[in-house]
C-alpha cells in the first residue's frame, strides 16, 4: 500500500504569491504546474494535460498568469 505524502506548492498568480498543500503518493514538476492551475482556476477543469511535458505545461501556465511554480515535500 502506498503512503500519501503532503506537498507544498508555491506560485505567483499575476505577481501575487499563492500556496497550498496537496496529498499525493508521488509528485513531479508537471503535477505541481497542473495543481497550481487547478488551484488558481478551479472552474477550468484541467486546462493543462496530464501527459504534457514540463516545458509545455510551464508555457500553458504562463499564459494563465501563473509563474515561478515550485514545490517541496511538506514535513
URCORJO-V269849 format. One record per residue. PSI is psi in whole degrees, 0 to 359 (none if undefined). Layout:
psi:PSI
psi:PSI
This chain:
psi:133
psi:150
psi:137
psi:137
psi:137
psi:133
psi:143
psi:132
psi:130
psi:141
psi:169
psi:135
psi:108
psi:41
psi:359
psi:129
psi:137
psi:153
psi:159
psi:171
psi:147
psi:137
psi:132
psi:158
psi:323
psi:163
psi:152
psi:176
psi:317
psi:321
psi:317
psi:318
psi:313
psi:320
psi:320
psi:319
psi:316
psi:325
psi:317
psi:325
psi:75
psi:333
psi:354
psi:336
psi:56
psi:60
psi:336
psi:125
psi:144
psi:330
psi:8
psi:150
psi:158
psi:320
psi:315
psi:317
psi:318
psi:318
psi:319
psi:318
psi:319
psi:323
psi:336
psi:357
psi:12
psi:121
psi:173
psi:50
psi:129
psi:160
psi:160
psi:160
psi:129
psi:118
psi:none
